[in-house]
């Protein structure tokens, strides 16, 4: 494992912790897209099926279990424990328009036509767009809480660091996975506008208000 991947994994973990602490401390999931969190839970549950028949390392297994548990836990807080605070009126992104293409792509463009490989590929494609309901929700409300902005920034940083990880592995190991790389680049591109607003607004102590 190289430094870029380690930092990427830690950024991802920090993002999840920020979100969980935000919901738990405020006893509210206002401003959080339940649809995005449900999609992320789907991503982890379909990607890490190898937990049942493969062991790479204690670190690898631990991170997979943490991601699955935290994503399911987040969905529990949003849809059950703090459901009255969930803003479903603004969380209106049509996820079927995202799930459908991901299923088709996974069936057509994959490394091998096996159940686990197709589900893994599906998770890669789905993760690329899983943040769209959150971004769509922010565009409807016109703003985001500072803590939610921190969560999104760390999530975007995780993807950016993974791109550096792939570049490093390509030059040192000759490793290149076109499916993961292309999907990762698409996912990172979705964060570009947010990164700009985060740097110019949030880091200067201003509230993140989206332009009309």
Backbone as a printed PyTorch tensor [residue, N CA C, xyz], in Angstrom:
tensor([[[  0.8380,  -1.1940,   0.0000],
         [  0.0000,   0.0000,   0.0000],
         [  0.8770,   1.2490,   0.0000]],

        [[  0.4980,   2.2260,  -0.8240],
         [  1.2660,   3.4640,  -0.8750],
         [  0.5790,   4.5650,  -0.0690]],

        [[  1.2930,   5.6850,   0.0980],
         [  0.7980,   6.7850,   0.9300],
         [ -0.4850,   7.3980,   0.3880]],

        [[ -0.6220,   7.4700,  -0.9320],
         [ -1.8110,   8.0720,  -1.5270],
         [ -3.0680,   7.2620,  -1.1940]],

        [[ -2.9500,   5.9430,  -1.2880],
         [ -4.1040,   5.1110,  -0.9640],
         [ -4.4360,   5.1940,   0.5240]],

        [[ -3.4140,   5.1610,   1.3720],
         [ -3.6530,   5.2440,   2.8060],
         [ -4.3540,   6.5450,   3.1580]],

        [[ -3.8690,   7.6640,   2.6060],
         [ -4.4900,   8.9660,   2.8750],
         [ -5.9040,   9.0210,   2.3010]],

        [[ -6.0950,   8.3660,   1.1540],
         [ -7.4310,   8.3130,   0.5650],
         [ -8.3940,   7.5530,   1.4510]],

        [[ -7.9530,   6.4130,   1.9580],
         [ -8.7990,   5.6240,   2.8550],
         [ -9.1250,   6.3950,   4.1340]],

        [[ -8.1310,   7.0870,   4.6730],
         [ -8.3480,   7.8600,   5.9020],
         [ -9.2920,   9.0340,   5.6530]],

        [[ -9.1670,   9.6690,   4.4830],
         [-10.0710,  10.7650,   4.1300],
         [-11.5070,  10.2580,   4.0390]],

        [[-11.6670,   9.0790,   3.4440],
         [-12.9890,   8.4700,   3.3290],
         [-13.5630,   8.1680,   4.7030]],

        [[-12.7190,   7.6190,   5.5780],
         [-13.1560,   7.2810,   6.9220],
         [-13.5250,   8.5400,   7.7140]],

        [[-12.7210,   9.5880,   7.5780],
         [-13.0000,  10.8600,   8.2610],
         [-14.3300,  11.4380,   7.7780]],

        [[-14.5870,  11.3380,   6.4690],
         [-15.8430,  11.8370,   5.9160],
         [-17.0350,  11.1370,   6.5520]],

        [[-16.9390,   9.8130,   6.6660],
         [-18.0250,   9.0360,   7.2650],
         [-18.2230,   9.4080,   8.7290]],

        [[-17.1180,   9.5670,   9.4620],
         [-17.1920,   9.9220,  10.8810],
         [-17.8050,  11.3140,  11.0520]],

        [[-17.4100,  12.2550,  10.1960],
         [-17.9670,  13.6120,  10.2530],
         [-19.4780,  13.5660,  10.0880]],

        [[-19.9360,  12.7840,   9.1180],
         [-21.3790,  12.6980,   8.8550],
         [-22.1210,  12.0800,  10.0350]],

        [[-21.5870,  10.9840,  10.5610],
         [-22.2500,  10.3180,  11.6870],
         [-22.2960,  11.2130,  12.9240]],

        [[-21.1860,  11.9090,  13.2050],
         [-21.1470,  12.8100,  14.3570],
         [-22.1110,  13.9730,  14.1730]],

        [[-22.2010,  14.4700,  12.9490],
         [-23.1100,  15.5820,  12.6540],
         [-24.5500,  15.1750,  12.9600]],

        [[-24.9380,  13.9960,  12.4720],
         [-26.3110,  13.5160,  12.6850],
         [-26.5610,  13.2380,  14.1640]],

        [[-25.6030,  12.5770,  14.8230],
         [-25.8030,  12.1720,  16.2070],
         [-25.8200,  13.3730,  17.1560]],

        [[-24.8960,  14.3010,  16.9770],
         [-24.8050,  15.4480,  17.8880],
         [-25.9740,  16.4090,  17.7370]],

        [[-26.4240,  16.6160,  16.5100],
         [-27.5330,  17.5520,  16.2810],
         [-28.8820,  16.8520,  16.4090]],

        [[-28.8460,  15.5090,  16.4810],
         [-30.0620,  14.6970,  16.5320],
         [-30.9460,  15.0230,  15.3280]],

        [[-30.2880,  15.2750,  14.2050],
         [-31.0130,  15.6720,  13.0020],
         [-30.2270,  15.2690,  11.7610]],

        [[-30.9530,  14.9080,  10.7160],
         [-30.3140,  14.6010,   9.4380],
         [-30.7190,  15.6190,   8.3810]],

        [[-31.0940,  16.8130,   8.8430],
         [-31.4660,  17.8850,   7.9220],
         [-30.2860,  18.2080,   7.0080]],

        [[-30.5780,  18.3620,   5.7330],
         [-29.5370,  18.6950,   4.7670],
         [-28.7710,  17.5000,   4.2320]],

        [[-29.0910,  16.3020,   4.7360],
         [-28.4190,  15.0850,   4.2920],
         [-29.3440,  14.3020,   3.3700]],

        [[-28.8320,  13.9000,   2.2340],
         [-29.6290,  13.1080,   1.2930],
         [-29.6400,  11.6420,   1.7110]],

        [[-30.7970,  11.1710,   2.1040],
         [-30.9350,   9.7690,   2.4590],
         [-30.7150,   8.8740,   1.2500]],

        [[-31.0630,   9.3850,   0.0700],
         [-30.8940,   8.5870,  -1.1410],
         [-29.4170,   8.3640,  -1.4370]],

        [[-28.5980,   9.3870,  -1.2520],
         [-27.1490,   9.2170,  -1.4570],
         [-26.5930,   8.1930,  -0.4830]],

        [[-27.0110,   8.2820,   0.7750],
         [-26.4980,   7.3530,   1.7820],
         [-26.9580,   5.9240,   1.5150]],

        [[-28.1720,   5.7600,   1.0140],
         [-28.6580,   4.4240,   0.6640],
         [-27.8620,   3.8660,  -0.5120]],

        [[-27.5170,   4.7350,  -1.4560],
         [-26.7130,   4.2980,  -2.6000],
         [-25.3150,   3.8880,  -2.1590]],

        [[-24.7270,   4.6450,  -1.2350],
         [-23.3990,   4.2890,  -0.7280],
         [-23.4380,   2.9420,   0.0050]],

        [[-24.5150,   2.7090,   0.7580],
         [-24.6630,   1.4180,   1.4480],
         [-24.7380,   0.2920,   0.4220]],

        [[-25.4470,   0.5400,  -0.6690],
         [-25.5410,  -0.4470,  -1.7390],
         [-24.1740,  -0.6880,  -2.3790]],

        [[-23.4100,   0.3900,  -2.5430],
         [-22.0660,   0.2880,  -3.1100],
         [-21.2060,  -0.6620,  -2.2780]],

        [[-21.1600,  -0.4320,  -0.9720],
         [-20.2900,  -1.2320,  -0.1090],
         [-20.7620,  -2.6790,   0.0130]],

        [[-22.0690,  -2.8840,   0.0800],
         [-22.6020,  -4.2360,   0.2420],
         [-22.3830,  -5.0860,  -1.0060]],

        [[-22.4060,  -4.4820,  -2.1850],
         [-22.1780,  -5.2400,  -3.4230],
         [-20.6890,  -5.3800,  -3.7450]],

        [[-19.8800,  -4.4510,  -3.2640],
         [-18.4430,  -4.4780,  -3.5680],
         [-17.6680,  -5.4500,  -2.6920]],

        [[-18.0710,  -5.5440,  -1.4310],
         [-17.2450,  -6.2910,  -0.4850],
         [-17.7940,  -7.6750,  -0.1480]],

        [[-18.4160,  -8.3200,  -1.1160],
         [-18.8820,  -9.6940,  -0.9150],
         [-17.7190, -10.6560,  -0.7090]],

        [[-16.5190, -10.2330,  -1.1410],
         [-15.3500, -11.1010,  -0.9700],
         [-14.9730, -11.2850,   0.4950]],

        [[-15.6090, -10.5460,   1.3820],
         [-15.3710, -10.7480,   2.8130],
         [-15.7030, -12.1760,   3.2310]],

        [[-16.6200, -12.8030,   2.4920],
         [-17.0740, -14.1440,   2.8630],
         [-16.1590, -15.2590,   2.3640]],

        [[-15.2790, -14.9520,   1.4120],
         [-14.4510, -16.0390,   0.8750],
         [-13.0090, -15.6440,   0.5660]],

        [[-12.6090, -14.4270,   0.9600],
         [-11.2410, -14.0090,   0.6650],
         [-10.6860, -13.1650,   1.8030]],

        [[ -9.4100, -13.3510,   2.1100],
         [ -8.7420, -12.5490,   3.1410],
         [ -7.4390, -12.0070,   2.5710]],

        [[ -7.3140, -10.6750,   2.5660],
         [ -6.1180, -10.0320,   2.0410],
         [ -5.2140,  -9.5770,   3.1790]],

        [[ -5.8080,  -8.8560,   4.1190],
         [ -5.0570,  -8.3910,   5.2840],
         [ -6.0490,  -7.9370,   6.3340]],

        [[ -5.5760,  -7.8010,   7.5660],
         [ -6.4360,  -7.3310,   8.6480],
         [ -6.9170,  -5.9140,   8.3590]],

        [[ -6.0260,  -5.0760,   7.8320],
         [ -6.3950,  -3.6970,   7.4830],
         [ -7.5060,  -3.6910,   6.4460]],

        [[ -7.3350,  -4.4680,   5.3890],
         [ -8.3050,  -4.5120,   4.3000],
         [ -9.6680,  -4.9730,   4.7970]],

        [[ -9.6800,  -6.0450,   5.5680],
         [-10.9360,  -6.5800,   6.0990],
         [-11.6000,  -5.5910,   7.0560]],

        [[-10.8060,  -4.9700,   7.9170],
         [-11.3360,  -4.0270,   8.8990],
         [-12.0030,  -2.8360,   8.2170]],

        [[-11.3380,  -2.2890,   7.1940],
         [-11.8920,  -1.1320,   6.5000],
         [-13.1940,  -1.4910,   5.7890]],

        [[-13.2490,  -2.6560,   5.1960],
         [-14.4720,  -3.0840,   4.5100],
         [-15.6390,  -3.2050,   5.4910]],

        [[-15.3660,  -3.8360,   6.6330],
         [-16.4150,  -4.0030,   7.6510],
         [-16.8660,  -2.6480,   8.1780]],

        [[-15.9310,  -1.7420,   8.3940],
         [-16.2510,  -0.3960,   8.8910],
         [-17.1270,   0.3380,   7.8910]],

        [[-16.7690,   0.2910,   6.6110],
         [-17.5450,   0.9850,   5.5870],
         [-18.9740,   0.4570,   5.5200]],

        [[-19.1160,  -0.8620,   5.5390],
         [-20.4540,  -1.4590,   5.4670],
         [-21.2700,  -1.0920,   6.6980]],

        [[-20.6740,  -1.2670,   7.8710],
         [-21.3880,  -0.9990,   9.1290],
         [-21.7850,   0.4720,   9.2320]],

        [[-20.8780,   1.3700,   8.8900],
         [-21.1660,   2.7980,   9.0070],
         [-22.2230,   3.2450,   8.0090]],

        [[-22.1800,   2.7070,   6.7990],
         [-23.1690,   3.1060,   5.7960],
         [-24.5650,   2.6200,   6.1770]],

        [[-24.6440,   1.3960,   6.6830],
         [-25.9410,   0.8810,   7.1340],
         [-26.4110,   1.6470,   8.3660]],

        [[-25.4660,   1.9550,   9.2620],
         [-25.8050,   2.7300,  10.4600],
         [-26.3140,   4.1190,  10.1090]],

        [[-25.7000,   4.7460,   9.1130],
         [-26.1430,   6.0670,   8.6770],
         [-27.5680,   6.0070,   8.1380]],

        [[-27.8650,   4.9750,   7.3540],
         [-29.2210,   4.8070,   6.8170],
         [-30.2300,   4.5900,   7.9450]],

        [[-29.8060,   3.8520,   8.9660],
         [-30.6900,   3.6340,  10.1170],
         [-31.0220,   4.9630,  10.8090]],

        [[-30.0140,   5.8010,  10.9960],
         [-30.2410,   7.0980,  11.6500],
         [-31.1620,   7.9800,  10.8200]],

        [[-30.9920,   7.9520,   9.5000],
         [-31.7830,   8.8200,   8.6230],
         [-33.2210,   8.3440,   8.4760]],

        [[-33.3800,   7.0640,   8.2010],
         [-34.7050,   6.5480,   7.8500],
         [-35.5070,   5.9980,   9.0230]],

        [[-34.8500,   5.8680,  10.2010],
         [-35.5740,   5.3320,  11.3380],
         [-35.4580,   6.2240,  12.5870]],

        [[-34.2790,   6.2890,  13.1580],
         [-34.1380,   6.9840,  14.4380],
         [-34.4830,   8.4770,  14.3540]],

        [[-33.9780,   9.1630,  13.3180],
         [-34.2400,  10.6030,  13.1830],
         [-35.0660,  10.9150,  11.9420]],

        [[-35.9360,   9.9900,  11.5950],
         [-36.7410,  10.1360,  10.3870],
         [-37.5530,  11.4380,  10.3360]],

        [[-38.1040,  11.9190,  11.4670],
         [-38.8720,  13.1730,  11.4060],
         [-38.0600,  14.3780,  10.9250]],

        [[-36.7270,  14.3030,  11.0360],
         [-35.8900,  15.4390,  10.6210],
         [-35.4080,  15.2920,   9.1750]],

        [[-35.7230,  14.1620,   8.5510],
         [-35.2820,  13.9080,   7.1770],
         [-36.1050,  14.7330,   6.1930]],

        [[-35.4330,  15.5200,   5.3720],
         [-36.1060,  16.4180,   4.4320],
         [-36.3500,  15.7100,   3.0980]],

        [[-37.3600,  14.8640,   3.0750],
         [-37.6550,  14.1010,   1.8600],
         [-38.2110,  14.9860,   0.7480]],

        [[-38.7470,  16.1410,   1.1090],
         [-39.3160,  17.0470,   0.1040],
         [-38.2520,  17.6010,  -0.8450]],

        [[-36.9940,  17.7040,  -0.3470],
         [-35.9140,  18.2080,  -1.1870],
         [-35.0120,  17.0880,  -1.7090]],

        [[-35.1750,  15.8910,  -1.1580],
         [-34.3590,  14.7520,  -1.5890],
         [-35.1230,  14.0040,  -2.6790]],

        [[-35.1870,  14.6020,  -3.8590],
         [-36.0810,  14.1090,  -4.9080],
         [-35.3620,  13.6030,  -6.1610]],

        [[-34.0670,  13.3780,  -6.0680],
         [-33.3360,  12.8730,  -7.2330],
         [-33.8810,  11.5060,  -7.6380]],

        [[-34.0890,  11.2950,  -8.9330],
         [-34.6350,  10.0330,  -9.4460],
         [-33.5170,   9.0000,  -9.5640]],

        [[-33.3340,   8.2170,  -8.5120],
         [-32.2060,   7.2750,  -8.4640],
         [-32.3200,   6.1680,  -9.5030]],

        [[-33.5400,   5.9100, -10.0000],
         [-33.6820,   4.8610, -11.0040],
         [-32.9460,   5.2090, -12.2970]],

        [[-32.7960,   6.5210, -12.5450],
         [-32.0580,   6.9510, -13.7340],
         [-30.5540,   6.7570, -13.5620]],

        [[-30.1310,   6.5140, -12.3390],
         [-28.7290,   6.2250, -12.0460],
         [-28.5010,   4.7150, -11.9490]],

        [[-29.4160,   4.0290, -11.2760],
         [-29.2720,   2.5880, -11.0770],
         [-29.3610,   1.8110, -12.3880]],

        [[-30.3050,   2.2000, -13.2420],
         [-30.5050,   1.4990, -14.5120],
         [-29.2470,   1.4520, -15.3700]],

        [[-28.6570,   2.6190, -15.6870],
         [-27.4350,   2.6150, -16.4950],
         [-26.2770,   1.8580, -15.8350]],

        [[-26.1920,   1.9320, -14.4940],
         [-25.1120,   1.2310, -13.7900],
         [-25.2550,  -0.2830, -13.9440]],

        [[-26.4830,  -0.7770, -13.8720],
         [-26.7260,  -2.2070, -14.0540],
         [-26.3450,  -2.6310, -15.4690]],

        [[-26.7780,  -1.8540, -16.4570],
         [-26.4790,  -2.1810, -17.8550],
         [-24.9740,  -2.1620, -18.1130]],

        [[-24.2890,  -1.1190, -17.6220],
         [-22.8450,  -1.0170, -17.8080],
         [-22.1120,  -2.1850, -17.1540]],

        [[-22.5760,  -2.5650, -15.9550],
         [-21.9290,  -3.6770, -15.2420],
         [-22.0810,  -4.9860, -16.0010]],

        [[-23.2060,  -5.1620, -16.6940],
         [-23.4400,  -6.3830, -17.4540],
         [-22.6610,  -6.4000, -18.7700]],

        [[-22.4130,  -5.2070, -19.3020],
         [-21.7400,  -5.1150, -20.6080],
         [-20.2360,  -4.9110, -20.4780]],

        [[-19.8320,  -3.9930, -19.5810],
         [-18.4130,  -3.6660, -19.4220],
         [-17.9190,  -4.1600, -18.0650]],

        [[-17.3060,  -5.3100, -18.0510],
         [-16.7740,  -5.9000, -16.8170],
         [-15.5200,  -6.7020, -17.1420]],

        [[-14.8160,  -7.1390, -16.1170],
         [-13.5920,  -7.9210, -16.3190],
         [-13.8890,  -9.3930, -16.5790]],

        [[-14.9600,  -9.9000, -15.9860],
         [-15.3810, -11.2820, -16.2340],
         [-16.8580, -11.4060, -15.8630]],

        [[-17.5580, -12.2890, -16.5850],
         [-19.0050, -12.3860, -16.4050],
         [-19.3430, -13.3920, -15.3040]],

        [[-19.0220, -13.0100, -14.0630],
         [-19.3860, -13.7990, -12.8860],
         [-20.2050, -12.9120, -11.9610]],

        [[-20.9530, -13.5210, -11.0740],
         [-21.8280, -12.7540, -10.1810],
         [-21.0470, -11.7460,  -9.3500]],

        [[-19.9760, -12.2070,  -8.7030],
         [-19.2190, -11.3090,  -7.8340],
         [-18.5430, -10.1880,  -8.6270]],

        [[-18.0470, -10.5210,  -9.8220],
         [-17.3650,  -9.5100, -10.6310],
         [-18.3610,  -8.4730, -11.1590]],

        [[-19.5380,  -8.9170, -11.5610],
         [-20.5610,  -7.9830, -12.0500],
         [-21.0230,  -7.0710, -10.9170]],

        [[-21.2110,  -7.6270,  -9.7230],
         [-21.6270,  -6.8110,  -8.5850],
         [-20.5270,  -5.8250,  -8.1960]],

        [[-19.2640,  -6.2610,  -8.2570],
         [-18.1480,  -5.3600,  -7.9730],
         [-18.1250,  -4.2170,  -8.9820]],

        [[-18.2720,  -4.5620, -10.2660],
         [-18.2670,  -3.5530, -11.3240],
         [-19.4420,  -2.5920, -11.1610]],

        [[-20.6070,  -3.1490, -10.8300],
         [-21.7920,  -2.3120, -10.5730],
         [-21.5030,  -1.3120,  -9.4630]],

        [[-20.8360,  -1.7460,  -8.4040],
         [-20.5390,  -0.8610,  -7.2740],
         [-19.5970,   0.2690,  -7.6810]],

        [[-18.6690,  -0.0250,  -8.5910],
         [-17.7330,   0.9930,  -9.0640],
         [-18.4720,   2.0690,  -9.8460]],

        [[-19.3430,   1.6320, -10.7610],
         [-20.1250,   2.5930, -11.5390],
         [-21.0710,   3.3830, -10.6450]],

        [[-21.7080,   2.6890,  -9.7030],
         [-22.6830,   3.3510,  -8.8370],
         [-22.0200,   4.3830,  -7.9300]],

        [[-20.8390,   4.0630,  -7.4090],
         [-20.1620,   5.0120,  -6.5270],
         [-19.8500,   6.3170,  -7.2430]],

        [[-19.5840,   6.2300,  -8.5520],
         [-19.2550,   7.4250,  -9.3290],
         [-20.3880,   8.4510,  -9.2870]],

        [[-21.6250,   7.9620,  -9.1960],
         [-22.7550,   8.8950,  -9.2070],
         [-23.5640,   8.9320,  -7.9280]],

        [[-23.1300,   8.1950,  -6.9040],
         [-23.9110,   8.0970,  -5.6650],
         [-24.0740,   9.4330,  -4.9530]],

        [[-23.1630,  10.3630,  -5.2070],
         [-23.2290,  11.6620,  -4.5360],
         [-24.2150,  12.6030,  -5.2220]],

        [[-24.6950,  12.2400,  -6.4040],
         [-25.5890,  13.1280,  -7.1630],
         [-26.8510,  13.5330,  -6.3990]],

        [[-27.5270,  12.6040,  -5.6970],
         [-28.7040,  13.0400,  -4.9260],
         [-28.3750,  14.1100,  -3.8890]],

        [[-27.1870,  14.0120,  -3.2570],
         [-26.7740,  15.0210,  -2.2730],
         [-26.5360,  16.3670,  -2.9410]],

        [[-25.8380,  16.3540,  -4.0610],
         [-25.5720,  17.5990,  -4.7840],
         [-26.8660,  18.1950,  -5.3310]],

        [[-27.7660,  17.3370,  -5.7830],
         [-29.0600,  17.7960,  -6.2940],
         [-29.8820,  18.4230,  -5.1770]],

        [[-29.8340,  17.8050,  -4.0030],
         [-30.5520,  18.3350,  -2.8440],
         [-30.0060,  19.7010,  -2.4510]],

        [[-28.6920,  19.8500,  -2.4810],
         [-28.0780,  21.1410,  -2.1570],
         [-28.4690,  22.2020,  -3.1760]],

        [[-28.5800,  21.8070,  -4.4350],
         [-28.9580,  22.7720,  -5.4700],
         [-30.3920,  23.2520,  -5.2740]],

        [[-31.2470,  22.3960,  -4.6880],
         [-32.6350,  22.7730,  -4.4470],
         [-32.7810,  23.6720,  -3.2250]],

        [[-31.9960,  23.3790,  -2.1780],
         [-32.0820,  24.2040,  -0.9690],
         [-31.2530,  25.4760,  -1.1100]],

        [[-30.2310,  25.4350,  -1.9750],
         [-29.4170,  26.6200,  -2.2350],
         [-28.2590,  26.8200,  -1.2790]],

        [[-28.1070,  25.9320,  -0.2970],
         [-27.0120,  26.0810,   0.6580],
         [-26.7210,  24.7580,   1.3530]],

        [[-25.6240,  24.7530,   2.1120],
         [-25.2530,  23.5530,   2.8790],
         [-24.6250,  23.9850,   4.1880]],

        [[-24.9040,  23.2170,   5.2550],
         [-24.2840,  23.5040,   6.5460],
         [-22.7740,  23.3050,   6.4340]],

        [[-22.0330,  24.0190,   7.2660],
         [-20.5740,  23.9250,   7.2220],
         [-20.0890,  22.5010,   7.4450]],

        [[-20.6970,  21.8010,   8.4060],
         [-20.2560,  20.4440,   8.7130],
         [-20.5430,  19.5050,   7.5460]],

        [[-21.6530,  19.7370,   6.8420],
         [-21.9670,  18.9340,   5.6570],
         [-20.9610,  19.2170,   4.5570]],

        [[-20.5320,  20.4650,   4.4580],
         [-19.5160,  20.8460,   3.4780],
         [-18.1950,  20.1400,   3.7660]],

        [[-17.8350,  20.0350,   5.0450],
         [-16.6130,  19.3260,   5.4200],
         [-16.7030,  17.8500,   5.0110]],

        [[-17.8680,  17.2710,   5.2220],
         [-18.0960,  15.8720,   4.8450],
         [-17.8820,  15.6800,   3.3440]],

        [[-18.4850,  16.5540,   2.5450],
         [-18.3730,  16.4480,   1.0940],
         [-16.9420,  16.6830,   0.6230]],

        [[-16.2520,  17.6070,   1.2710],
         [-14.8690,  17.8850,   0.8810],
         [-13.9880,  16.6650,   1.1250]],

        [[-14.1380,  16.0330,   2.2820],
         [-13.3220,  14.8600,   2.5950],
         [-13.6650,  13.6920,   1.6690]],

        [[-14.9290,  13.6090,   1.2840],
         [-15.3420,  12.5600,   0.3600],
         [-14.7120,  12.7860,  -1.0140]],

        [[-14.6880,  14.0490,  -1.4410],
         [-14.0530,  14.3700,  -2.7090],
         [-12.5450,  14.1960,  -2.6480]],

        [[-11.9570,  14.5290,  -1.5040],
         [-10.5020,  14.3720,  -1.3270],
         [-10.1150,  12.9040,  -1.4220]],

        [[-10.9630,  12.0480,  -0.8790],
         [-10.7150,  10.5990,  -0.9500],
         [-10.5870,  10.1510,  -2.4020]],

        [[-11.4840,  10.6330,  -3.2590],
         [-11.4400,  10.2520,  -4.6640],
         [-10.2170,  10.8460,  -5.3570]],

        [[ -9.9070,  12.1000,  -5.0460],
         [ -8.7450,  12.7430,  -5.6500],
         [ -7.4600,  12.0180,  -5.2980]],

        [[ -7.3410,  11.5870,  -4.0460],
         [ -6.1540,  10.8600,  -3.6000],
         [ -6.0650,   9.4810,  -4.2500]],

        [[ -7.2150,   8.8870,  -4.5270],
         [ -7.1920,   7.5840,  -5.1960],
         [ -6.7180,   7.7030,  -6.6390]],

        [[ -6.9900,   8.8310,  -7.2760],
         [ -6.4690,   9.0580,  -8.6240],
         [ -4.9420,   9.1080,  -8.5790]],

        [[ -4.4020,   9.8050,  -7.5750],
         [ -2.9470,   9.8460,  -7.4020],
         [ -2.4010,   8.4510,  -7.1090]],

        [[ -3.1700,   7.6570,  -6.3700],
         [ -2.7870,   6.2800,  -6.0780],
         [ -2.6810,   5.4650,  -7.3590]],

        [[ -3.6470,   5.6330,  -8.2550],
         [ -3.6250,   4.8940,  -9.5230],
         [ -2.4580,   5.3260, -10.3980]],

        [[ -2.1810,   6.6300, -10.4150],
         [ -1.0360,   7.1320, -11.1930],
         [  0.2590,   6.5370, -10.6490]],

        [[  0.3770,   6.5340,  -9.3240],
         [  1.5760,   5.9750,  -8.6770],
         [  1.7250,   4.4920,  -8.9980]],

        [[  0.6330,   3.7380,  -8.9050],
         [  0.6900,   2.2990,  -9.1570],
         [  0.9840,   1.9920, -10.6240]],

        [[  0.5050,   2.8490, -11.4960],
         [  0.7790,   2.6380, -12.9190],
         [  2.2770,   2.7720, -13.1990]],

        [[  2.9160,   3.7630, -12.5740],
         [  4.3320,   4.0130, -12.8160],
         [  5.2470,   3.0490, -12.0600]],

        [[  4.7650,   2.5340, -10.9190],
         [  5.6220,   1.6470, -10.1180],
         [  5.3160,   0.1660, -10.3000]],

        [[  4.0590,  -0.1540, -10.6430],
         [  3.6580,  -1.5570, -10.7580],
         [  3.1480,  -1.9310, -12.1500]],

        [[  2.8830,  -0.9100, -12.9800],
         [  2.2870,  -1.1810, -14.2830],
         [  0.8110,  -1.5200, -14.1680]],

        [[  0.2120,  -1.2230, -13.0010],
         [ -1.1980,  -1.5410, -12.7580],
         [ -2.1110,  -0.4710, -13.3600]],

        [[ -3.1310,  -0.9330, -14.0850],
         [ -4.1170,  -0.0030, -14.6340],
         [ -5.4450,  -0.7160, -14.7960]],

        [[ -6.4690,  -0.2300, -14.0800],
         [ -7.8170,  -0.7860, -14.1670],
         [ -8.7060,   0.2780, -14.7970]],

        [[ -9.0040,   0.1770, -16.0890],
         [ -9.7710,   1.2270, -16.7750],
         [-11.1500,   1.4840, -16.1820]],

        [[-11.7970,   0.4350, -15.6960],
         [-13.1390,   0.6020, -15.1230],
         [-13.0850,   1.4770, -13.8770]],

        [[-12.1940,   1.1340, -12.9470],
         [-12.0760,   1.8930, -11.7010],
         [-11.5660,   3.3070, -11.9480]],

        [[-10.6030,   3.4430, -12.8570],
         [-10.0010,   4.7510, -13.1110],
         [-11.0010,   5.7060, -13.7640]],

        [[-11.6690,   5.2560, -14.8070],
         [-12.6300,   6.1210, -15.5030],
         [-13.7720,   6.5250, -14.5700]],

        [[-14.3020,   5.5590, -13.8250],
         [-15.3900,   5.8650, -12.8850],
         [-14.9080,   6.8190, -11.8010]],

        [[-13.6700,   6.6330, -11.3300],
         [-13.1150,   7.5110, -10.2990],
         [-12.9160,   8.9290, -10.7940]],

        [[-12.4840,   9.0560, -12.0340],
         [-12.2960,  10.3940, -12.6130],
         [-13.6410,  11.0980, -12.7600]],

        [[-14.6550,  10.3620, -13.2350],
         [-16.0020,  10.9360, -13.3670],
         [-16.5020,  11.4130, -12.0100]],

        [[-16.3050,  10.5830, -10.9870],
         [-16.7480,  10.9460,  -9.6400],
         [-16.0450,  12.2030,  -9.1450]],

        [[-14.7480,  12.3060,  -9.3960],
         [-13.9830,  13.4750,  -8.9510],
         [-14.4310,  14.7390,  -9.6660]],

        [[-14.7230,  14.6170, -10.9530],
         [-15.1790,  15.7700, -11.7420],
         [-16.4650,  16.3580, -11.1590]],

        [[-17.3330,  15.4900, -10.6210],
         [-18.5940,  15.9580, -10.0380],
         [-18.3680,  16.8850,  -8.8490]],

        [[-17.1950,  16.7880,  -8.2340],
         [-16.9060,  17.5930,  -7.0450],
         [-16.2270,  18.9310,  -7.3690]],

        [[-15.8270,  19.1460,  -8.6120],
         [-14.9990,  20.3110,  -8.9360],
         [-15.6480,  21.6270,  -8.5270]],

        [[-16.9070,  21.8370,  -8.8990],
         [-17.5950,  23.0860,  -8.5290],
         [-17.6840,  23.2360,  -7.0170]],

        [[-17.9540,  22.1210,  -6.3480],
         [-18.0510,  22.1700,  -4.8920],
         [-16.7120,  22.5210,  -4.2710]],

        [[-15.6170,  21.9300,  -4.7900],
         [-14.2790,  22.2450,  -4.2800],
         [-14.0010,  23.7380,  -4.3620]],

        [[-14.3800,  24.3380,  -5.4720],
         [-14.1400,  25.7720,  -5.6640],
         [-14.9050,  26.5880,  -4.6170]],

        [[-16.1720,  26.2520,  -4.4100],
         [-16.9780,  26.9740,  -3.4260],
         [-16.4600,  26.7260,  -2.0070]],

        [[-15.9890,  25.5110,  -1.7600],
         [-15.4760,  25.1700,  -0.4260],
         [-14.2550,  26.0190,  -0.1020]],

        [[-13.3330,  26.1300,  -1.0450],
         [-12.1030,  26.8930,  -0.8290],
         [-12.3840,  28.3820,  -0.7230]],

        [[-13.2710,  28.9010,  -1.5720],
         [-13.5250,  30.3500,  -1.6130],
         [-14.5300,  30.8160,  -0.5590]],

        [[-15.3190,  29.8860,  -0.0250],
         [-16.3490,  30.2720,   0.9580],
         [-16.0840,  29.6750,   2.3440]],

        [[-16.1860,  28.3580,   2.4340],
         [-16.1420,  27.6870,   3.7350],
         [-14.8200,  27.9160,   4.4590]],

        [[-13.7070,  27.7980,   3.7620],
         [-12.4060,  27.9710,   4.3910],
         [-12.1590,  29.4090,   4.8400]],

        [[-12.9770,  30.3300,   4.3330],
         [-12.8590,  31.7290,   4.7370],
         [-13.9070,  32.1000,   5.7950]],

        [[-14.5930,  31.0550,   6.3050],
         [-15.5540,  31.2770,   7.3590],
         [-16.9170,  31.7140,   6.9000]],

        [[-17.1560,  31.6580,   5.5950],
         [-18.4410,  32.0690,   5.0630],
         [-19.3450,  30.8330,   4.8720]],

        [[-20.6410,  31.0630,   4.8320],
         [-21.5650,  29.9560,   4.5910],
         [-21.5370,  29.5850,   3.1240]],

        [[-21.7540,  28.3260,   2.8470],
         [-21.7320,  27.8570,   1.4720],
         [-23.1200,  28.0410,   0.8580]],

        [[-23.2530,  29.0800,   0.0540],
         [-24.5030,  29.3710,  -0.6380],
         [-24.2590,  29.1580,  -2.1120]],

        [[-25.0550,  28.3000,  -2.7080],
         [-24.8710,  27.9910,  -4.1070],
         [-25.3820,  29.1120,  -4.9860]],

        [[-24.6710,  29.4070,  -6.0780],
         [-25.1170,  30.4660,  -6.9820],
         [-26.4120,  30.0690,  -7.6840]],

        [[-27.2090,  31.0510,  -7.9870],
         [-28.4920,  30.7720,  -8.6510],
         [-28.2490,  30.3870, -10.1220]]])
